Amino acid sequence: MGRYKKLRKNEWCSMITQCREEAGLTQQQAAKAAGLSKNHVYYIENNIISPTVVTLDELLRVYGYELEIVKCH
C-alpha cells in the first residue's frame, strides 16, 4: 500500500460497497469483471484512492447500475 494514504471512509465508499454486495459479488469477482485488481476495488471501497469516472462507470455497470450526469436547475 506504500504510497497510498488512508483517508476516512465516506458515504460514496459505503454506497459502492453496498452496490457490490447487492449484486452478490466479492471484491475479487467485481474486480475481474471490471478489469481491475482486487486491491484496486478494496482501495476504492475503503477511500484509499478515488476512482476515475471511467473506473466508477465500469464498476457500476458490473453491479447493474449506470452512471448518469444530470444538470442541476
PDB file of N, H, CA, C and O in Angstrom:
ATOM      1  N   MET A   1       0.824  -1.180   0.000  1.00  0.00           N
ATOM      2  CA  MET A   1       0.000   0.000   0.000  1.00  0.00           C
ATOM      3  C   MET A   1       0.870   1.246   0.000  1.00  0.00           C
ATOM      4  O   MET A   1       0.400   2.288  -0.457  1.00  0.00           O
ATOM      5  N   GLY A   2       2.032   1.211   0.452  1.00  0.00           N
ATOM      6  H   GLY A   2       2.414   0.365   0.823  1.00  0.00           H
ATOM      7  CA  GLY A   2       3.027   2.256   0.488  1.00  0.00           C
ATOM      8  C   GLY A   2       2.630   3.685   0.173  1.00  0.00           C
ATOM      9  O   GLY A   2       2.508   4.505   1.084  1.00  0.00           O
ATOM     10  N   ARG A   3       2.428   3.997  -1.085  1.00  0.00           N
ATOM     11  H   ARG A   3       2.527   3.331  -1.824  1.00  0.00           H
ATOM     12  CA  ARG A   3       2.206   5.394  -1.475  1.00  0.00           C
ATOM     13  C   ARG A   3       0.794   5.889  -1.198  1.00  0.00           C
ATOM     14  O   ARG A   3       0.529   7.084  -1.327  1.00  0.00           O
ATOM     15  N   TYR A   4      -0.110   5.004  -0.823  1.00  0.00           N
ATOM     16  H   TYR A   4       0.106   4.033  -0.718  1.00  0.00           H
ATOM     17  CA  TYR A   4      -1.487   5.403  -0.574  1.00  0.00           C
ATOM     18  C   TYR A   4      -1.684   5.774   0.885  1.00  0.00           C
ATOM     19  O   TYR A   4      -1.198   5.086   1.782  1.00  0.00           O
ATOM     20  N   LYS A   5      -2.387   6.845   1.110  1.00  0.00           N
ATOM     21  H   LYS A   5      -2.783   7.403   0.381  1.00  0.00           H
ATOM     22  CA  LYS A   5      -2.673   7.328   2.457  1.00  0.00           C
ATOM     23  C   LYS A   5      -4.129   7.029   2.773  1.00  0.00           C
ATOM     24  O   LYS A   5      -5.025   7.402   2.016  1.00  0.00           O
ATOM     25  N   LYS A   6      -4.360   6.359   3.887  1.00  0.00           N
ATOM     26  H   LYS A   6      -3.631   6.056   4.502  1.00  0.00           H
ATOM     27  CA  LYS A   6      -5.734   6.024   4.271  1.00  0.00           C
ATOM     28  C   LYS A   6      -6.488   7.292   4.658  1.00  0.00           C
ATOM     29  O   LYS A   6      -6.052   8.044   5.530  1.00  0.00           O
ATOM     30  N   LEU A   7      -7.602   7.517   4.012  1.00  0.00           N
ATOM     31  H   LEU A   7      -7.956   6.907   3.303  1.00  0.00           H
ATOM     32  CA  LEU A   7      -8.472   8.640   4.321  1.00  0.00           C
ATOM     33  C   LEU A   7      -9.690   8.104   5.057  1.00  0.00           C
ATOM     34  O   LEU A   7      -9.902   6.892   5.092  1.00  0.00           O
ATOM     35  N   ARG A   8     -10.466   8.955   5.625  1.00  0.00           N
ATOM     36  H   ARG A   8     -10.293   9.939   5.597  1.00  0.00           H
ATOM     37  CA  ARG A   8     -11.646   8.491   6.352  1.00  0.00           C
ATOM     38  C   ARG A   8     -12.693   7.994   5.361  1.00  0.00           C
ATOM     39  O   ARG A   8     -12.890   8.578   4.295  1.00  0.00           O
ATOM     40  N   LYS A   9     -13.348   6.922   5.730  1.00  0.00           N
ATOM     41  H   LYS A   9     -13.188   6.448   6.595  1.00  0.00           H
ATOM     42  CA  LYS A   9     -14.380   6.325   4.875  1.00  0.00           C
ATOM     43  C   LYS A   9     -15.553   7.288   4.754  1.00  0.00           C
ATOM     44  O   LYS A   9     -15.955   7.916   5.734  1.00  0.00           O
ATOM     45  N   ASN A  10     -16.089   7.397   3.568  1.00  0.00           N
ATOM     46  H   ASN A  10     -15.763   6.887   2.772  1.00  0.00           H
ATOM     47  CA  ASN A  10     -17.201   8.324   3.369  1.00  0.00           C
ATOM     48  C   ASN A  10     -18.422   7.634   2.780  1.00  0.00           C
ATOM     49  O   ASN A  10     -18.414   6.430   2.525  1.00  0.00           O
ATOM     50  N   GLU A  11     -19.444   8.400   2.576  1.00  0.00           N
ATOM     51  H   GLU A  11     -19.451   9.378   2.784  1.00  0.00           H
ATOM     52  CA  GLU A  11     -20.711   7.881   2.080  1.00  0.00           C
ATOM     53  C   GLU A  11     -20.585   7.213   0.709  1.00  0.00           C
ATOM     54  O   GLU A  11     -21.217   6.185   0.464  1.00  0.00           O
ATOM     55  N   TRP A  12     -19.775   7.785  -0.186  1.00  0.00           N
ATOM     56  H   TRP A  12     -19.261   8.619   0.013  1.00  0.00           H
ATOM     57  CA  TRP A  12     -19.600   7.210  -1.519  1.00  0.00           C
ATOM     58  C   TRP A  12     -19.025   5.811  -1.445  1.00  0.00           C
ATOM     59  O   TRP A  12     -19.471   4.909  -2.154  1.00  0.00           O
ATOM     60  N   CYS A  13     -18.043   5.634  -0.592  1.00  0.00           N
ATOM     61  H   CYS A  13     -17.681   6.367  -0.016  1.00  0.00           H
ATOM     62  CA  CYS A  13     -17.419   4.321  -0.445  1.00  0.00           C
ATOM     63  C   CYS A  13     -18.440   3.291   0.030  1.00  0.00           C
ATOM     64  O   CYS A  13     -18.487   2.170  -0.477  1.00  0.00           O
ATOM     65  N   SER A  14     -19.243   3.677   0.996  1.00  0.00           N
ATOM     66  H   SER A  14     -19.205   4.587   1.408  1.00  0.00           H
ATOM     67  CA  SER A  14     -20.273   2.779   1.518  1.00  0.00           C
ATOM     68  C   SER A  14     -21.291   2.432   0.434  1.00  0.00           C
ATOM     69  O   SER A  14     -21.744   1.291   0.341  1.00  0.00           O
ATOM     70  N   MET A  15     -21.645   3.416  -0.380  1.00  0.00           N
ATOM     71  H   MET A  15     -21.277   4.342  -0.305  1.00  0.00           H
ATOM     72  CA  MET A  15     -22.609   3.193  -1.457  1.00  0.00           C
ATOM     73  C   MET A  15     -22.048   2.209  -2.494  1.00  0.00           C
ATOM     74  O   MET A  15     -22.754   1.313  -2.955  1.00  0.00           O
ATOM     75  N   ILE A  16     -20.797   2.384  -2.846  1.00  0.00           N
ATOM     76  H   ILE A  16     -20.223   3.112  -2.472  1.00  0.00           H
ATOM     77  CA  ILE A  16     -20.168   1.497  -3.832  1.00  0.00           C
ATOM     78  C   ILE A  16     -20.086   0.077  -3.280  1.00  0.00           C
ATOM     79  O   ILE A  16     -20.357  -0.887  -3.997  1.00  0.00           O
ATOM     80  N   THR A  17     -19.713  -0.052  -2.008  1.00  0.00           N
ATOM     81  H   THR A  17     -19.493   0.731  -1.426  1.00  0.00           H
ATOM     82  CA  THR A  17     -19.655  -1.370  -1.371  1.00  0.00           C
ATOM     83  C   THR A  17     -21.035  -2.006  -1.340  1.00  0.00           C
ATOM     84  O   THR A  17     -21.180  -3.194  -1.627  1.00  0.00           O
ATOM     85  N   GLN A  18     -22.047  -1.223  -0.992  1.00  0.00           N
ATOM     86  H   GLN A  18     -21.929  -0.258  -0.758  1.00  0.00           H
ATOM     87  CA  GLN A  18     -23.408  -1.742  -0.928  1.00  0.00           C
ATOM     88  C   GLN A  18     -23.877  -2.226  -2.304  1.00  0.00           C
ATOM     89  O   GLN A  18     -24.523  -3.269  -2.400  1.00  0.00           O
ATOM     90  N   CYS A  19     -23.563  -1.489  -3.357  1.00  0.00           N
ATOM     91  H   CYS A  19     -23.039  -0.641  -3.279  1.00  0.00           H
ATOM     92  CA  CYS A  19     -23.947  -1.907  -4.715  1.00  0.00           C
ATOM     93  C   CYS A  19     -23.313  -3.256  -5.055  1.00  0.00           C
ATOM     94  O   CYS A  19     -23.964  -4.131  -5.626  1.00  0.00           O
ATOM     95  N   ARG A  20     -22.038  -3.415  -4.697  1.00  0.00           N
ATOM     96  H   ARG A  20     -21.510  -2.704  -4.233  1.00  0.00           H
ATOM     97  CA  ARG A  20     -21.343  -4.679  -4.969  1.00  0.00           C
ATOM     98  C   ARG A  20     -21.987  -5.821  -4.198  1.00  0.00           C
ATOM     99  O   ARG A  20     -22.238  -6.891  -4.753  1.00  0.00           O
ATOM    100  N   GLU A  21     -22.251  -5.591  -2.919  1.00  0.00           N
ATOM    101  H   GLU A  21     -22.047  -4.722  -2.469  1.00  0.00           H
ATOM    102  CA  GLU A  21     -22.844  -6.630  -2.086  1.00  0.00           C
ATOM    103  C   GLU A  21     -24.242  -7.000  -2.565  1.00  0.00           C
ATOM    104  O   GLU A  21     -24.607  -8.176  -2.553  1.00  0.00           O
ATOM    105  N   GLU A  22     -25.032  -6.008  -2.989  1.00  0.00           N
ATOM    106  H   GLU A  22     -24.735  -5.053  -3.000  1.00  0.00           H
ATOM    107  CA  GLU A  22     -26.379  -6.281  -3.513  1.00  0.00           C
ATOM    108  C   GLU A  22     -26.321  -7.081  -4.813  1.00  0.00           C
ATOM    109  O   GLU A  22     -27.235  -7.845  -5.125  1.00  0.00           O
ATOM    110  N   ALA A  23     -25.235  -6.898  -5.567  1.00  0.00           N
ATOM    111  H   ALA A  23     -24.493  -6.278  -5.314  1.00  0.00           H
ATOM    112  CA  ALA A  23     -25.049  -7.666  -6.796  1.00  0.00           C
ATOM    113  C   ALA A  23     -24.568  -9.087  -6.490  1.00  0.00           C
ATOM    114  O   ALA A  23     -24.480  -9.923  -7.389  1.00  0.00           O
ATOM    115  N   GLY A  24     -24.256  -9.356  -5.215  1.00  0.00           N
ATOM    116  H   GLY A  24     -24.327  -8.677  -4.484  1.00  0.00           H
ATOM    117  CA  GLY A  24     -23.831 -10.695  -4.809  1.00  0.00           C
ATOM    118  C   GLY A  24     -22.411 -11.029  -5.217  1.00  0.00           C
ATOM    119  O   GLY A  24     -22.073 -12.196  -5.415  1.00  0.00           O
ATOM    120  N   LEU A  25     -21.577 -10.003  -5.343  1.00  0.00           N
ATOM    121  H   LEU A  25     -21.852  -9.055  -5.181  1.00  0.00           H
ATOM    122  CA  LEU A  25     -20.203 -10.205  -5.804  1.00  0.00           C
ATOM    123  C   LEU A  25     -19.189  -9.974  -4.695  1.00  0.00           C
ATOM    124  O   LEU A  25     -19.381  -9.121  -3.828  1.00  0.00           O
ATOM    125  N   THR A  26     -18.114 -10.742  -4.735  1.00  0.00           N
ATOM    126  H   THR A  26     -17.958 -11.434  -5.440  1.00  0.00           H
ATOM    127  CA  THR A  26     -16.971 -10.468  -3.872  1.00  0.00           C
ATOM    128  C   THR A  26     -16.147  -9.375  -4.538  1.00  0.00           C
ATOM    129  O   THR A  26     -16.364  -9.056  -5.707  1.00  0.00           O
ATOM    130  N   GLN A  27     -15.212  -8.808  -3.806  1.00  0.00           N
ATOM    131  H   GLN A  27     -15.035  -9.067  -2.857  1.00  0.00           H
ATOM    132  CA  GLN A  27     -14.317  -7.812  -4.411  1.00  0.00           C
ATOM    133  C   GLN A  27     -13.539  -8.442  -5.559  1.00  0.00           C
ATOM    134  O   GLN A  27     -13.322  -7.799  -6.586  1.00  0.00           O
ATOM    135  N   GLN A  28     -13.119  -9.686  -5.398  1.00  0.00           N
ATOM    136  H   GLN A  28     -13.294 -10.209  -4.564  1.00  0.00           H
ATOM    137  CA  GLN A  28     -12.364 -10.387  -6.442  1.00  0.00           C
ATOM    138  C   GLN A  28     -13.207 -10.542  -7.707  1.00  0.00           C
ATOM    139  O   GLN A  28     -12.724 -10.275  -8.807  1.00  0.00           O
ATOM    140  N   GLN A  29     -14.445 -10.967  -7.562  1.00  0.00           N
ATOM    141  H   GLN A  29     -14.837 -11.184  -6.668  1.00  0.00           H
ATOM    142  CA  GLN A  29     -15.335 -11.153  -8.712  1.00  0.00           C
ATOM    143  C   GLN A  29     -15.606  -9.825  -9.409  1.00  0.00           C
ATOM    144  O   GLN A  29     -15.574  -9.744 -10.637  1.00  0.00           O
ATOM    145  N   ALA A  30     -15.871  -8.792  -8.626  1.00  0.00           N
ATOM    146  H   ALA A  30     -15.897  -8.858  -7.629  1.00  0.00           H
ATOM    147  CA  ALA A  30     -16.141  -7.473  -9.191  1.00  0.00           C
ATOM    148  C   ALA A  30     -14.925  -6.947  -9.937  1.00  0.00           C
ATOM    149  O   ALA A  30     -15.043  -6.409 -11.037  1.00  0.00           O
ATOM    150  N   ALA A  31     -13.764  -7.107  -9.334  1.00  0.00           N
ATOM    151  H   ALA A  31     -13.668  -7.544  -8.440  1.00  0.00           H
ATOM    152  CA  ALA A  31     -12.526  -6.636  -9.951  1.00  0.00           C
ATOM    153  C   ALA A  31     -12.294  -7.328 -11.294  1.00  0.00           C
ATOM    154  O   ALA A  31     -11.975  -6.678 -12.290  1.00  0.00           O
ATOM    155  N   LYS A  32     -12.453  -8.630 -11.310  1.00  0.00           N
ATOM    156  H   LYS A  32     -12.712  -9.158 -10.502  1.00  0.00           H
ATOM    157  CA  LYS A  32     -12.238  -9.390 -12.554  1.00  0.00           C
ATOM    158  C   LYS A  32     -13.206  -8.939 -13.651  1.00  0.00           C
ATOM    159  O   LYS A  32     -12.805  -8.745 -14.799  1.00  0.00           O
ATOM    160  N   ALA A  33     -14.473  -8.774 -13.293  1.00  0.00           N
ATOM    161  H   ALA A  33     -14.799  -8.931 -12.361  1.00  0.00           H
ATOM    162  CA  ALA A  33     -15.487  -8.362 -14.274  1.00  0.00           C
ATOM    163  C   ALA A  33     -15.236  -6.953 -14.807  1.00  0.00           C
ATOM    164  O   ALA A  33     -15.564  -6.649 -15.954  1.00  0.00           O
ATOM    165  N   ALA A  34     -14.652  -6.093 -13.967  1.00  0.00           N
ATOM    166  H   ALA A  34     -14.386  -6.339 -13.036  1.00  0.00           H
ATOM    167  CA  ALA A  34     -14.384  -4.708 -14.375  1.00  0.00           C
ATOM    168  C   ALA A  34     -12.982  -4.518 -14.942  1.00  0.00           C
ATOM    169  O   ALA A  34     -12.628  -3.416 -15.363  1.00  0.00           O
ATOM    170  N   GLY A  35     -12.185  -5.576 -14.957  1.00  0.00           N
ATOM    171  H   GLY A  35     -12.473  -6.471 -14.616  1.00  0.00           H
ATOM    172  CA  GLY A  35     -10.828  -5.476 -15.482  1.00  0.00           C
ATOM    173  C   GLY A  35      -9.872  -4.761 -14.537  1.00  0.00           C
ATOM    174  O   GLY A  35      -8.934  -4.098 -14.977  1.00  0.00           O
ATOM    175  N   LEU A  36     -10.116  -4.900 -13.235  1.00  0.00           N
ATOM    176  H   LEU A  36     -10.878  -5.439 -12.877  1.00  0.00           H
ATOM    177  CA  LEU A  36      -9.293  -4.256 -12.216  1.00  0.00           C
ATOM    178  C   LEU A  36      -8.668  -5.313 -11.316  1.00  0.00           C
ATOM    179  O   LEU A  36      -9.009  -6.494 -11.395  1.00  0.00           O
ATOM    180  N   SER A  37      -7.759  -4.880 -10.467  1.00  0.00           N
ATOM    181  H   SER A  37      -7.481  -3.921 -10.403  1.00  0.00           H
ATOM    182  CA  SER A  37      -7.216  -5.794  -9.463  1.00  0.00           C
ATOM    183  C   SER A  37      -8.128  -5.754  -8.240  1.00  0.00           C
ATOM    184  O   SER A  37      -8.855  -4.784  -8.024  1.00  0.00           O
ATOM    185  N   LYS A  38      -8.077  -6.824  -7.444  1.00  0.00           N
ATOM    186  H   LYS A  38      -7.486  -7.612  -7.620  1.00  0.00           H
ATOM    187  CA  LYS A  38      -8.859  -6.861  -6.209  1.00  0.00           C
ATOM    188  C   LYS A  38      -8.433  -5.718  -5.298  1.00  0.00           C
ATOM    189  O   LYS A  38      -9.272  -5.104  -4.638  1.00  0.00           O
ATOM    190  N   ASN A  39      -7.135  -5.428  -5.258  1.00  0.00           N
ATOM    191  H   ASN A  39      -6.453  -5.926  -5.794  1.00  0.00           H
ATOM    192  CA  ASN A  39      -6.647  -4.329  -4.424  1.00  0.00           C
ATOM    193  C   ASN A  39      -7.253  -3.003  -4.842  1.00  0.00           C
ATOM    194  O   ASN A  39      -7.574  -2.170  -3.994  1.00  0.00           O
ATOM    195  N   HIS A  40      -7.412  -2.798  -6.152  1.00  0.00           N
ATOM    196  H   HIS A  40      -7.151  -3.474  -6.841  1.00  0.00           H
ATOM    197  CA  HIS A  40      -7.981  -1.539  -6.644  1.00  0.00           C
ATOM    198  C   HIS A  40      -9.402  -1.358  -6.102  1.00  0.00           C
ATOM    199  O   HIS A  40      -9.762  -0.278  -5.634  1.00  0.00           O
ATOM    200  N   VAL A  41     -10.196  -2.414  -6.170  1.00  0.00           N
ATOM    201  H   VAL A  41      -9.904  -3.292  -6.551  1.00  0.00           H
ATOM    202  CA  VAL A  41     -11.568  -2.357  -5.652  1.00  0.00           C
ATOM    203  C   VAL A  41     -11.539  -2.117  -4.146  1.00  0.00           C
ATOM    204  O   VAL A  41     -12.315  -1.310  -3.635  1.00  0.00           O
ATOM    205  N   TYR A  42     -10.660  -2.805  -3.435  1.00  0.00           N
ATOM    206  H   TYR A  42     -10.030  -3.462  -3.851  1.00  0.00           H
ATOM    207  CA  TYR A  42     -10.524  -2.615  -1.988  1.00  0.00           C
ATOM    208  C   TYR A  42     -10.166  -1.169  -1.671  1.00  0.00           C
ATOM    209  O   TYR A  42     -10.762  -0.565  -0.780  1.00  0.00           O
ATOM    210  N   TYR A  43      -9.201  -0.612  -2.389  1.00  0.00           N
ATOM    211  H   TYR A  43      -8.716  -1.103  -3.113  1.00  0.00           H
ATOM    212  CA  TYR A  43      -8.760   0.767  -2.146  1.00  0.00           C
ATOM    213  C   TYR A  43      -9.894   1.772  -2.383  1.00  0.00           C
ATOM    214  O   TYR A  43     -10.033   2.744  -1.641  1.00  0.00           O
ATOM    215  N   ILE A  44     -10.698   1.533  -3.416  1.00  0.00           N
ATOM    216  H   ILE A  44     -10.585   0.743  -4.019  1.00  0.00           H
ATOM    217  CA  ILE A  44     -11.839   2.418  -3.690  1.00  0.00           C
ATOM    218  C   ILE A  44     -12.868   2.308  -2.567  1.00  0.00           C
ATOM    219  O   ILE A  44     -13.334   3.324  -2.052  1.00  0.00           O
ATOM    220  N   GLU A  45     -13.224   1.083  -2.186  1.00  0.00           N
ATOM    221  H   GLU A  45     -12.846   0.258  -2.604  1.00  0.00           H
ATOM    222  CA  GLU A  45     -14.245   0.876  -1.160  1.00  0.00           C
ATOM    223  C   GLU A  45     -13.817   1.400   0.206  1.00  0.00           C
ATOM    224  O   GLU A  45     -14.664   1.717   1.041  1.00  0.00           O
ATOM    225  N   ASN A  46     -12.542   1.492   0.434  1.00  0.00           N
ATOM    226  H   ASN A  46     -11.854   1.235  -0.245  1.00  0.00           H
ATOM    227  CA  ASN A  46     -12.035   1.962   1.721  1.00  0.00           C
ATOM    228  C   ASN A  46     -11.492   3.379   1.662  1.00  0.00           C
ATOM    229  O   ASN A  46     -10.792   3.818   2.574  1.00  0.00           O
ATOM    230  N   ASN A  47     -11.816   4.102   0.578  1.00  0.00           N
ATOM    231  H   ASN A  47     -12.384   3.745  -0.163  1.00  0.00           H
ATOM    232  CA  ASN A  47     -11.464   5.515   0.417  1.00  0.00           C
ATOM    233  C   ASN A  47      -9.957   5.770   0.518  1.00  0.00           C
ATOM    234  O   ASN A  47      -9.519   6.800   1.029  1.00  0.00           O
ATOM    235  N   ILE A  48      -9.184   4.813   0.022  1.00  0.00           N
ATOM    236  H   ILE A  48      -9.540   3.976  -0.393  1.00  0.00           H
ATOM    237  CA  ILE A  48      -7.736   4.985  -0.015  1.00  0.00           C
ATOM    238  C   ILE A  48      -7.352   5.686  -1.311  1.00  0.00           C
ATOM    239  O   ILE A  48      -6.408   6.474  -1.355  1.00  0.00           O
ATOM    240  N   ILE A  49      -8.102   5.383  -2.361  1.00  0.00           N
ATOM    241  H   ILE A  49      -8.869   4.742  -2.326  1.00  0.00           H
ATOM    242  CA  ILE A  49      -7.954   6.091  -3.635  1.00  0.00           C
ATOM    243  C   ILE A  49      -9.338   6.468  -4.139  1.00  0.00           C
ATOM    244  O   ILE A  49     -10.336   5.851  -3.766  1.00  0.00           O
ATOM    245  N   SER A  50      -9.387   7.471  -4.980  1.00  0.00           N
ATOM    246  H   SER A  50      -8.577   7.972  -5.283  1.00  0.00           H
ATOM    247  CA  SER A  50     -10.637   7.862  -5.624  1.00  0.00           C
ATOM    248  C   SER A  50     -10.651   7.287  -7.029  1.00  0.00           C
ATOM    249  O   SER A  50      -9.656   7.395  -7.746  1.00  0.00           O
ATOM    250  N   PRO A  51     -11.760   6.677  -7.437  1.00  0.00           N
ATOM    251  CA  PRO A  51     -11.807   6.121  -8.786  1.00  0.00           C
ATOM    252  C   PRO A  51     -11.942   7.215  -9.839  1.00  0.00           C
ATOM    253  O   PRO A  51     -12.511   8.275  -9.575  1.00  0.00           O
ATOM    254  N   THR A  52     -11.422   6.954 -11.015  1.00  0.00           N
ATOM    255  H   THR A  52     -10.960   6.094 -11.229  1.00  0.00           H
ATOM    256  CA  THR A  52     -11.690   7.850 -12.137  1.00  0.00           C
ATOM    257  C   THR A  52     -13.155   7.659 -12.522  1.00  0.00           C
ATOM    258  O   THR A  52     -13.796   6.702 -12.089  1.00  0.00           O
ATOM    259  N   VAL A  53     -13.665   8.548 -13.313  1.00  0.00           N
ATOM    260  H   VAL A  53     -13.144   9.325 -13.665  1.00  0.00           H
ATOM    261  CA  VAL A  53     -15.050   8.416 -13.788  1.00  0.00           C
ATOM    262  C   VAL A  53     -15.203   7.132 -14.592  1.00  0.00           C
ATOM    263  O   VAL A  53     -16.217   6.443 -14.481  1.00  0.00           O
ATOM    264  N   VAL A  54     -14.209   6.815 -15.394  1.00  0.00           N
ATOM    265  H   VAL A  54     -13.386   7.375 -15.485  1.00  0.00           H
ATOM    266  CA  VAL A  54     -14.254   5.598 -16.215  1.00  0.00           C
ATOM    267  C   VAL A  54     -14.300   4.357 -15.325  1.00  0.00           C
ATOM    268  O   VAL A  54     -15.095   3.448 -15.568  1.00  0.00           O
ATOM    269  N   THR A  55     -13.456   4.314 -14.303  1.00  0.00           N
ATOM    270  H   THR A  55     -12.811   5.052 -14.105  1.00  0.00           H
ATOM    271  CA  THR A  55     -13.430   3.169 -13.388  1.00  0.00           C
ATOM    272  C   THR A  55     -14.744   3.060 -12.620  1.00  0.00           C
ATOM    273  O   THR A  55     -15.282   1.963 -12.471  1.00  0.00           O
ATOM    274  N   LEU A  56     -15.260   4.173 -12.137  1.00  0.00           N
ATOM    275  H   LEU A  56     -14.823   5.064 -12.258  1.00  0.00           H
ATOM    276  CA  LEU A  56     -16.533   4.165 -11.429  1.00  0.00           C
ATOM    277  C   LEU A  56     -17.645   3.664 -12.337  1.00  0.00           C
ATOM    278  O   LEU A  56     -18.481   2.868 -11.908  1.00  0.00           O
ATOM    279  N   ASP A  57     -17.667   4.114 -13.574  1.00  0.00           N
ATOM    280  H   ASP A  57     -16.988   4.761 -13.923  1.00  0.00           H
ATOM    281  CA  ASP A  57     -18.670   3.676 -14.541  1.00  0.00           C
ATOM    282  C   ASP A  57     -18.570   2.169 -14.774  1.00  0.00           C
ATOM    283  O   ASP A  57     -19.592   1.484 -14.817  1.00  0.00           O
ATOM    284  N   GLU A  58     -17.356   1.650 -14.923  1.00  0.00           N
ATOM    285  H   GLU A  58     -16.527   2.207 -14.888  1.00  0.00           H
ATOM    286  CA  GLU A  58     -17.158   0.211 -15.139  1.00  0.00           C
ATOM    287  C   GLU A  58     -17.670  -0.595 -13.951  1.00  0.00           C
ATOM    288  O   GLU A  58     -18.391  -1.578 -14.127  1.00  0.00           O
ATOM    289  N   LEU A  59     -17.300  -0.179 -12.744  1.00  0.00           N
ATOM    290  H   LEU A  59     -16.715   0.619 -12.601  1.00  0.00           H
ATOM    291  CA  LEU A  59     -17.759  -0.901 -11.551  1.00  0.00           C
ATOM    292  C   LEU A  59     -19.274  -0.876 -11.438  1.00  0.00           C
ATOM    293  O   LEU A  59     -19.898  -1.905 -11.181  1.00  0.00           O
ATOM    294  N   LEU A  60     -19.866   0.297 -11.629  1.00  0.00           N
ATOM    295  H   LEU A  60     -19.359   1.133 -11.838  1.00  0.00           H
ATOM    296  CA  LEU A  60     -21.314   0.395 -11.513  1.00  0.00           C
ATOM    297  C   LEU A  60     -22.033  -0.458 -12.553  1.00  0.00           C
ATOM    298  O   LEU A  60     -23.075  -1.042 -12.257  1.00  0.00           O
ATOM    299  N   ARG A  61     -21.498  -0.535 -13.750  1.00  0.00           N
ATOM    300  H   ARG A  61     -20.652  -0.061 -13.991  1.00  0.00           H
ATOM    301  CA  ARG A  61     -22.101  -1.400 -14.778  1.00  0.00           C
ATOM    302  C   ARG A  61     -22.042  -2.866 -14.360  1.00  0.00           C
ATOM    303  O   ARG A  61     -23.002  -3.611 -14.560  1.00  0.00           O
ATOM    304  N   VAL A  62     -20.917  -3.280 -13.781  1.00  0.00           N
ATOM    305  H   VAL A  62     -20.137  -2.676 -13.619  1.00  0.00           H
ATOM    306  CA  VAL A  62     -20.783  -4.655 -13.282  1.00  0.00           C
ATOM    307  C   VAL A  62     -21.846  -4.923 -12.215  1.00  0.00           C
ATOM    308  O   VAL A  62     -22.371  -6.033 -12.125  1.00  0.00           O
ATOM    309  N   TYR A  63     -22.163  -3.912 -11.413  1.00  0.00           N
ATOM    310  H   TYR A  63     -21.737  -3.011 -11.486  1.00  0.00           H
ATOM    311  CA  TYR A  63     -23.136  -4.062 -10.333  1.00  0.00           C
ATOM    312  C   TYR A  63     -24.576  -3.878 -10.801  1.00  0.00           C
ATOM    313  O   TYR A  63     -25.511  -4.023 -10.013  1.00  0.00           O
ATOM    314  N   GLY A  64     -24.755  -3.560 -12.081  1.00  0.00           N
ATOM    315  H   GLY A  64     -23.996  -3.442 -12.721  1.00  0.00           H
ATOM    316  CA  GLY A  64     -26.104  -3.405 -12.621  1.00  0.00           C
ATOM    317  C   GLY A  64     -26.632  -1.986 -12.563  1.00  0.00           C
ATOM    318  O   GLY A  64     -27.840  -1.763 -12.644  1.00  0.00           O
ATOM    319  N   TYR A  65     -25.732  -1.027 -12.422  1.00  0.00           N
ATOM    320  H   TYR A  65     -24.751  -1.209 -12.356  1.00  0.00           H
ATOM    321  CA  TYR A  65     -26.114   0.399 -12.371  1.00  0.00           C
ATOM    322  C   TYR A  65     -25.473   1.155 -13.530  1.00  0.00           C
ATOM    323  O   TYR A  65     -24.564   0.660 -14.196  1.00  0.00           O
ATOM    324  N   GLU A  66     -25.964   2.343 -13.746  1.00  0.00           N
ATOM    325  H   GLU A  66     -26.703   2.745 -13.205  1.00  0.00           H
ATOM    326  CA  GLU A  66     -25.436   3.200 -14.800  1.00  0.00           C
ATOM    327  C   GLU A  66     -25.108   4.555 -14.213  1.00  0.00           C
ATOM    328  O   GLU A  66     -25.895   5.122 -13.455  1.00  0.00           O
ATOM    329  N   LEU A  67     -23.953   5.067 -14.561  1.00  0.00           N
ATOM    330  H   LEU A  67     -23.313   4.607 -15.177  1.00  0.00           H
ATOM    331  CA  LEU A  67     -23.558   6.407 -14.114  1.00  0.00           C
ATOM    332  C   LEU A  67     -24.211   7.411 -15.046  1.00  0.00           C
ATOM    333  O   LEU A  67     -24.119   7.282 -16.266  1.00  0.00           O
ATOM    334  N   GLU A  68     -24.870   8.408 -14.476  1.00  0.00           N
ATOM    335  H   GLU A  68     -24.945   8.513 -13.484  1.00  0.00           H
ATOM    336  CA  GLU A  68     -25.578   9.392 -15.281  1.00  0.00           C
ATOM    337  C   GLU A  68     -25.252  10.801 -14.761  1.00  0.00           C
ATOM    338  O   GLU A  68     -25.155  11.022 -13.554  1.00  0.00           O
ATOM    339  N   ILE A  69     -25.091  11.723 -15.670  1.00  0.00           N
ATOM    340  H   ILE A  69     -25.169  11.544 -16.651  1.00  0.00           H
ATOM    341  CA  ILE A  69     -24.865  13.118 -15.317  1.00  0.00           C
ATOM    342  C   ILE A  69     -26.180  13.862 -15.538  1.00  0.00           C
ATOM    343  O   ILE A  69     -26.762  13.820 -16.622  1.00  0.00           O
ATOM    344  N   VAL A  70     -26.629  14.533 -14.499  1.00  0.00           N
ATOM    345  H   VAL A  70     -26.157  14.566 -13.618  1.00  0.00           H
ATOM    346  CA  VAL A  70     -27.902  15.236 -14.566  1.00  0.00           C
ATOM    347  C   VAL A  70     -27.638  16.703 -14.254  1.00  0.00           C
ATOM    348  O   VAL A  70     -26.981  17.030 -13.265  1.00  0.00           O
ATOM    349  N   LYS A  71     -28.155  17.578 -15.101  1.00  0.00           N
ATOM    350  H   LYS A  71     -28.689  17.312 -15.904  1.00  0.00           H
ATOM    351  CA  LYS A  71     -27.974  19.022 -14.895  1.00  0.00           C
ATOM    352  C   LYS A  71     -28.842  19.504 -13.743  1.00  0.00           C
ATOM    353  O   LYS A  71     -30.027  19.184 -13.654  1.00  0.00           O
ATOM    354  N   CYS A  72     -28.225  20.272 -12.873  1.00  0.00           N
ATOM    355  H   CYS A  72     -27.262  20.532 -12.945  1.00  0.00           H
ATOM    356  CA  CYS A  72     -28.971  20.876 -11.756  1.00  0.00           C
ATOM    357  C   CYS A  72     -29.730  22.084 -12.272  1.00  0.00           C
ATOM    358  O   CYS A  72     -29.319  22.712 -13.247  1.00  0.00           O
ATOM    359  N   HIS A  73     -30.808  22.401 -11.638  1.00  0.00           N
ATOM    360  H   HIS A  73     -31.143  21.891 -10.846  1.00  0.00           H
ATOM    361  CA  HIS A  73     -31.624  23.542 -12.074  1.00  0.00           C
ATOM    362  C   HIS A  73     -31.129  24.820 -11.447  1.00  0.00           C
ATOM    363  O   HIS A  73     -31.690  25.887 -11.696  1.00  0.00           O
TER     364      HIS A  73
END
